[in-house]
Amino acid sequence: MIDEFFRDRGTRREWLLADGATGTNLFDMGLTSGDAPEMWNAEHPDRIRRLHQGFVDAGADIILTNSFGGNARRLALHGAQGRVVELNRLAAQHARAVADAAGRRVIVAGSVGPTGDLFAPLGELTEDAAVDVFAEQIEGLKQGGADLIWIETMSAMEEMRAAATAAGRLGMPYTVTASFDTAGNTMMGISPEAMIGTVGGFTPHAHGIGCNCGVGASDLLCSVLAMTETAPDRTVIAKANCGIPQVGAGGVTYSGTPEIMADYARLALDAGARVIGGCCGTRPEHVLAMRRALEGHRRRERPDVAQIVATIGALAAPPPRAGAVRRAGGGRRRG
């Protein structure tokens, strides 16, 4: 799907721009802590469409549906486990309506986040059961018109595989991104190199593999470098938080400015990423800055860790194998 988009454009553009945060922007619109954002697909459709419209107006080529926690395991926390298909169908329909009115091609990516449960033997969830959970969600996204499934913020390989298997069962193309937020690995100990190697072997194949969220843009770029060093021919996704999260009296804020996110976008392209966007904290003004930065940028030599740190800031959670990360990034870019 993503490669087809590149070919269909008939241009020399090497990148696609993904959107920014869902939760951050919905909090700005009145969502409160503890609420399920997915319920807004039914309760506040105008606000959900406004969210997507802001990113399309800023230049996003890919918009993610408001369905990150739209699986039955997570919706059960709000007594809505019986509304999975409905809420996901609405999420895709809202994004589809905005994309179809854009006057240019915009991909609708059905966001599929983790269940929040541990897999056996650490927990009770089995991989087979997880496939069924994700298939129910993906059915709703498919009914609503999603172009592909965007499996994101995963930390366990079993969960990535279950979601990918479910997408395949429904005949939907998919991408997978993980959050490398624990000293360069996922919470379950998966490295960027291991993830791209294993996910790259899934059947059906992933249309993109990469990183999202995490602890900061600098750290995420190091993960990108490791991925593109391992698999330079893969379509790699970079969707970093808008700087580093900071908790204060007013809640969580992010250190990123439009200027910092513009620098991040240029470095992501230099590092080899082909799909570049923002995650938590990223608002339309950041996406607009990224669009302008990418449009005016010609790919340079791959950055190393020192260049990334000098440009957008220190690593928030450097891995113990810092030397290995530097070697993986030495003078190249992530893809």
Order of alpha helices (4+ residues) and beta strands (2+ residues): alpha-beta-alpha-alpha-alpha-beta-alpha-alpha-beta-alpha-beta-alpha-beta-alpha-beta-alpha-beta-beta-beta-alpha-beta-alpha-alpha-alpha
